[in-house]
Amino acid sequence: MTKKPSLIVIVGATGVGKTSLAIELAKKLKAEIVSADSRQIYKEIPIGTAAPSISQLRSIKHHFIGTLAVTDYFNASMFENDVLKLLETYFKEHKTMIMAGGSGLYIDAVCKGIDAMPDADEKLRGELDDFFSKEGIEGLRKKLELLDPVYYNEVDLDNPKRLLRAIEVCLQTGTPFSQQRKGKKAERPFNIIKIGLELPRRQLYENIESRLNIMLDDEWLEEARTVFGFRNENALNTVGYKELFKFLNGEWDFETAKDKIKVNTRRYAKRQMTWFKRDNEINWFSPDDRRGIFDYVAKNIRPL
């Protein structure tokens, strides 16, 4: 048992049940929840990001959900700073905070700290932008796979900005981007308890399929229409919106867009698990094993 306050971190692939567990655990511990989802922070897109419902938000206080506009710039380093400031104040009166989400970089930023990266080299970035214009995203993928196969297997391969930044850092430093993210872990003035949720692949994919069908019937397309004019913003460079934008732009029919969303969401879930499985501090449970999860938490903080 520790005298430090505790941050309970719940991770896992999309559709595995992180939100419901976080709320249940928060109620038991009289705690609040930090969302570690890089897209739920944007207020215009709650449907497509599967943000907690209004009733869920009313039942437990959440942080970093719907607080920014899609035109606002935000990154993992800013998230780290904002969460640490929140926790410094919060832990003066509370013993436990829950953090739940599937954005691995955001979670690592809070738990381990962001490694210092070199500033952008404008000349090199210009050369890479030209390369991207000529070779497309497939050219970026091939270049990154050659320079850093480890990060290639973790990164969102449909996100050209992340691909460009990783390639840029590799070329600037002569060292793979993935190795530079493995510096000394930052010390935190609180205990960190990591819980991972996992399901057999078939069951997870069934959950994803079911949830996407509900989302696509729940005015997600109309939500995409409202932000179509901002489609080039980084906040909307994400699975679901990219496909719906292609439909709205007349490039695909709706059935194609839906099929692509399902395929790309499954791929995203696989990348999430690749990211989290490299962290040996995560203790894995079935989302149905509530008793096992609660017992594990109780052993590390206090009886539930």
Buried (B, 14 or more C-beta within 10 A) or exposed (E): EEEEBBBBBBBBBBBBBBBBBBBBBBEEBEBBBBBBBBBBBBBBBBBBBBBBEEEBBEEBEBBBBBBBBBEEEBEBBEBBEBBBEBBEEBBEEBBBBBBBBBBBBBBBBBBBBBBEBEEEBEEBBEEBEEBBEEEEBEBBBEBBEEBBEBBBBBBBBBBBEBBBBBBBBBBBEEEBBBBBBEEEEBEBEBBBBBBBBBBEEEBBBEBBBEBBEEBBEEEBBEBBEEBBEBBEBBBBBBBBBBBBBBBBEEEBEEEEBBEBBBEBBBBBBBBBBBBBEEBEEBBBBBBEEBEEBBEBBEEBBEEE
